[in-house]
Amino acid sequence: MNRAQFIIATAVVLFVAFCVGWFANWLVHRFTRVSASDVNELDRMSQELHDAEETRDQAITWLQAREAELSNQLAQTEAELRAAMEGLRDARAETEELRNALERVQG
């Protein structure tokens, strides 16, 4: 094999190696490429997730406000109940005093 044949053989081998590498690169990019529909799907999913998180935050805020309101109502109702029970206790004591006084007057 003379020098010209060796150069041509080396050039052919390098060209074939280049073609195989280019083809392998093309295959890798072809199979790993993200399509526009996939990107759109990811954008839609991220927007839905964001909306769901906002809705959750609003629901938590509403529940906290409702819980505070109900706690206030409960505290007011308990205070009214205590006042009513105290008034009833006073009324019973007064009724008992009046009965005792009436029995003394009649007796």
Buried (B, 14 or more C-beta within 10 A) or exposed (E): EEEEEEEEEEEEEEEEEEEEEEEEEEEEEEEEEEEEEEEEEEEEEEEEEEEEEEEEEEEEEEEEEEEEEEEEEEEEEEEEEEEEEEEEEEEEEEEEEEEEEEEEEEE
